[in-house]
Amino acid sequence: METLKNKRVLITGASAGIGRATAWSLAYHGAELFLVARREEKLKELKSEISQKYPDLKIHLQAMDVNDKMLPEILAQFTGEKIDILINNAGLALGRDKVETLNWDDVEGMISTNITANFRVARTVVPWMLGQGSGDIINLCSVAGHYTYQGGAVYCATKFAVQAFTRVLREETAGRNLRVMQVSPGMVDTEFSTVRFKGDADLAKTVYKGMDPLVAEDISEMMIFMLTRPRHVVIDEILTTPQAQGSITTVVRK
Ligand SMILES: NC(=O)c1ccc[n+]([C@@H]2O[C@H](COP(=O)([O-])OP(=O)(O)OC[C@H]3O[C@@H](n4cnc5c(N)ncnc54)[C@H](OP(=O)(O)O)[C@@H]3O)[C@@H](O)[C@H]2O)c1
């Protein structure tokens, strides 16, 4: 079993949802946390809550937009170029327009955050891991990286891109003690739908109405399982849905 104690873990998108829950799960296992997101107050709140429960844990915060082109320099300074585990999680969906009515700000927002920034984070951290001779990476993909749905052309395209990137990175680093993994959830009740519908919380709630969605802790616990396998074991991917979600487009509601 791999131990996570004192492992230096970088989590992007740690201020909410899956990233936040992963910070808690890793704190329980004694990891040193490097947390990134735009909302500084949410990061500070999280640090203060975790510190109350685990006073000896080292927690570092970096409020930034992962789309910042200076990301490599900022992360280098933030982490000292030493990271054992990367949870490459920051991402979002914007809108549910069909292609004929796509809003171009939404398109660019998804492509730049889910693809360009995600790849840039990996491009920054992978050489550090190769240099130190070990590292684990978990990319947040989605069932939308495997299957498609109407109104999801761009979001699906970005997650298909993440899937391709994960696979290639795994091929390129095989035999060099990097474990490149991926989690692909179906419906998880986080801020995801509120962000997708531009703050319309009522509309966001209808997404999960009459069914039990996954919660962020379900995903973070799966990541802990992946990370604590013996070093020779790579779980390529966990693809997971709530029981009521029979496929990306089949949701059974009470
Ligand atoms: N929820 C789902 O149903 C679901 C399903 C499959 C995959 N996923 C994927 O899981 C990942 C996490 O999503 P979630 O469900 O946890 O959503 P969430 O609750 O909205 O959390 C998203 C996190 O990403 C951060 N973030 C977004 N844009 C950012 C940017 N430009 N720079 C820095 N941080 C940014 C947000 O923080 P700030 O706003 O503070 O920057 C937040 O911490 C995403 O990649 C998403 O695509 C989610």
The ligand as a Gaussian input file, in Angstrom:
#p B3LYP/6-31G(d) Opt

LIG

0 1
 N      -20.218000      17.576000     -11.010000
 C      -20.297000      16.736000     -11.995000
 O      -21.398000      16.209000     -12.291000
 C      -19.068000      16.339000     -12.776000
 C      -19.153000      15.189000     -13.568000
 C      -18.032000      14.810000     -14.308000
 C      -16.869000      15.550000     -14.251000
 N      -16.822000      16.680000     -13.481000
 C      -15.560000      17.439000     -13.487000
 O      -15.056000      17.494000     -12.170000
 C      -14.248000      18.673000     -12.016000
 C      -14.678000      19.396000     -10.756000
 O      -16.021000      19.812000     -10.905000
 P      -17.034000      19.958000      -9.694000
 O      -18.203000      19.125000      -9.996000
 O      -16.326000      19.788000      -8.409000
 O      -17.484000      21.483000      -9.916000
 P      -17.493000      22.756000      -8.937000
 O      -18.144000      22.420000      -7.648000
 O      -18.058000      23.859000      -9.758000
 O      -15.941000      23.015000      -8.672000
 C      -15.092000      23.457000      -9.699000
 C      -13.788000      23.929000      -9.101000
 O      -12.932000      24.366000     -10.168000
 C      -12.465000      25.686000      -9.882000
 N      -12.248000      26.415000     -11.108000
 C      -13.100000      26.562000     -12.165000
 N      -12.568000      27.365000     -13.092000
 C      -11.343000      27.728000     -12.626000
 C      -10.306000      28.566000     -13.112000
 N      -10.412000      29.199000     -14.288000
 N       -9.185000      28.735000     -12.360000
 C       -9.057000      28.118000     -11.163000
 N      -10.006000      27.299000     -10.655000
 C      -11.133000      27.122000     -11.367000
 C      -13.565000      26.301000      -9.001000
 O      -13.020000      27.276000      -8.137000
 P      -13.161000      28.877000      -8.310000
 O      -14.513000      29.162000      -8.864000
 O      -12.953000      29.373000      -6.908000
 O      -12.042000      29.263000      -9.221000
 C      -13.970000      25.088000      -8.160000
 O      -13.093000      24.957000      -7.071000
 C      -14.421000      19.473000     -13.306000
 O      -13.320000      19.237000     -14.145000
 C      -15.691000      18.885000     -13.922000
 O      -15.710000      19.028000     -15.305000
 C      -17.892000      17.078000     -12.735000

